[in-house]
Amino acid sequence: MLFLTASAQSKKELALNKALENFRIGLIDANESLLLSVTSPKLTYGHSAGLVEDQKTFVTNIVNGKSDFVSIDIVDQSIDMDQNIAYVRHTFNAVTSTDPKVAPIKLKILLVWEFQDNSWKLRARQAVKILI
């Protein structure tokens, strides 16, 4: 019985890591279907400047280039998983492109993921600026 529990937990962790990577790739590639597949329709997406978006607005702004990521490097990541909820914290080092300006950003991020229908969905995100 203990082996099955550990194995199930391991599968959830693997699935979460895949969802995290798909989210990162979706941001860089502005991939609408990928972003929709890893986010909840109830998403609340908080930016470091105070703006909060729902899923539709967040995805639209990525796809139309309002938020354009050239590269994203995630460091210092920690994951706290409690059954069907996961809290992910990390440092988000990225390069953004808003014509004609290309600029580095460094943020501390809190992501809240919910396991539903056998997959992880991003339910909430909040960013805090780090001065570079």
N, C-alpha and C positions, 0 to 999 in steps of 0.2 A: 504494500500500500504506500509506503514512504517513497519508493522508487517512482511510482506513477505520479505522485504529487510533485516531486522534484522535476520529473520529465515534463509535465504540463507547464510548470513555471518556466522551465528553460525554453519551451516553445513560445510562450508569451513574450519572454525577453527577446528572443530572436525576431519575433514579429514586430516588437516595438522598435528594435534597432533598424529593421528594414523600413518601417514607416518613417522613422526619423530621417533616414537617408533619402527616401522618396520625397519627403517634404523639402529637404535641402536642394535636391535636383530640380524639383518642381519650381522652386523659387528662382534658380539660376536660368532654367530653360523657359520660364514663363509658360509652363505646361498646364493648361486649364484642367484637362481631365485628370492628370496626376494630382494636382492640388485638391480638386473636388473629391478624389478618392480617399485622401488621407485627412480631410477636415470634416468636422461635424456641421450639419446645417444650422446648429445652434452655436457655432463658433463666435467667440468674442475675442477680437484680435487687437491688443493694445500696443500702440507705438510709444516710443520714448518721448515724443513731443506732446503726448496726451491724447492724440486722436485714437478713437476706438471704432473698429469696423466690424460688420457682420461678415459671414462667409461670402456672400455674393459680392459685396463691395471690395473685400480683401482680394478675392480672386480676380475680379475685373481690373483692379488697379495694378496687379502683377502682369496680367495678360496684355493690357493696353500700354504698358511701359511706364506708368506713373511711378511705380517702384520697380527699378531695374537693377538686378544684381549681376555684376560681372563675375565675381567669385565670392565664395563663402567658405570660411574655415572655422570649424567648431572645435573649441578646446575647453579643458577643465570641466568636462561633462560629468554630472552625477545624476543617477536615476534612483528614485524612491518609489517602489511599486507596492501597492496595497490592493490585492485582488484585481479589480477591474479599473483601477485608477492608477495612473503613473504621473509623478511629478519629475520633470526633467529640468535641470538648471545647467547652463553653460555660458561660456563667453563666446560671443558671436563676432568674429572678425570678418569684415566683408569689404568689398569695393562696389560702390554704387555708381551708376551712370545716369545722370539727368542732363540731357543735352544742354549746353556743351560741357558740363561739369562732371568730372570723374573724381570721386572722393572716397577715402577710406572711412569706415565707421567701426566702432568697437562698442558693443552693447553687452550687458548682462541680461540673460533671457530666462524667464520661467515659462515652461510649457506644461499644460495639464492635458493629459491624454486619457481617453475613456475607451475601454475594450467593449465593443458592442458588435453583435452579429459576426463574431469570430475575426474581427480586425480592430486595430487601433485607429481612433479618430481624434484629431486635435480638437479639443473643446475650448481651450483658452490659452492665450499667449500674452505676456506682458514683458516689455523691454524697458531697460533703464540705461541711460547714456553713461559711458565711461569717457572721461576726457583723455584724449590721446596726446 
